[in-house]
Every structure is written in structure tokens, then in C-alpha cells.
Amino acid sequence: MCDTHETIYPGQEFFRISHAGERAGLYRVEVLPTGEEAETRLGGPLRASVITGDGGGLLLEWLDPAKHPHSHVIPAEKMRGRLVLPLRRMARGGWRNHIHNEERRRMFRRFLVAVWNAVCREG
């Protein structure tokens, strides 16, 4: 499920997922006027992909600390409407996150939308 490369979802801000190593995790990256990058770690590494069939949706996959795989699907209609974050379910499934305030919840929501938009543009 996880490999050693990075996945980047671009935009005004962008999101980087490092899949291995000491810095493995999901990061929101803001490019400062100086050209430097300011990172905010949102949680552990995960894989996000758009699925088709039965209405489709956004599939999130991650490993818990014991390396057991977990997943959660956000239905496509939720991606197009009011997006309810699956953070509690993901935390119960062992996804370690650093989303402890409304600002970081907004960042995670923007990450999900960035993935959805990036993959839908490709398809």
C-alpha cells in the first residue's frame, strides 16, 4: 500500500504526502513570498484515490501503528456537497493526526478537495 515516493497535490497551497522515512506524513505546504516553504503536518501518511462505480467516491487508505491496513470511502455526493470530515473514524482506525483545531480541519478539508479535483481533472 505505501511506497517510498512522495505524492503532491498542487494549488495555491499544496499538499505533500511522504510515504516513508522519518518525515512520513501528510503536510500542507505554503510557499512564502521569499520562496521558502512553510509546512504544517496534518497526520501520518495515507493514500487517497478516486473510485468509480456505485456513485464513486474518494478512497482514503492508511496503516495503523501495528501496520494493519484501514480505509474509508467518502461518497462522491459528499465531495460535491457539504463535506463531513471522517477524522473520528480515521482516528479509531489508527490514523495518527495533528488536526486539533478548526484551522487544521479546514486544511484537511482543502486536502480532500485538492485530491478530488486533481484526480477528476486527470480522468
Salt bridges, closest charged atoms under 4 A:
ASP3 OD1 - HIS5 ND1 2.54
ASP3 OD1 - ARG47 NH2 3.50
GLU6 OE1 - ARG16 NE 3.58
GLU13 OE1 - ARG28 NE 2.52
GLU13 OE2 - ARG110 NE 2.45
GLU30 OE1 - ARG28 NH1 3.52
GLU37 OE1 - ARG16 NH2 3.11
GLU39 OE2 - ARG16 NH1 2.71
GLU39 OE1 - ARG23 NH2 2.35
ASP64 OD2 - HIS68 ND1 3.60
ASP64 OD2 - HIS70 NE2 2.85
GLU102 OE1 - ARG105 NE 3.08
